[in-house]
Amino acid sequence: MRKQWMDSTMPDVQEWVVFKQSVRMDNDTDGCHRDIKRRAGTCHPGLCLLIHLMKVWADFVHLQVQHVSYKTLKRYHRKM
């Protein structure tokens, strides 16, 4: 514990402040969590269901990365 938390070096403020940056990781993470909870139908899915949903999400992200690299990704809007 001492090695990990107490003796570790603190990153510079510029490394962790995201004010006025175009991409904010917490928004992406929140979106991932929201999608997994929506697909699970609960905030606390069982381990097997969670693993399955995370695999589905990883496959989706991999597909998006491929579309971006081929410049074929189109903007889409979810129907609310």
Beta strands, then each sheet from edge to edge (+ up, - down):
end
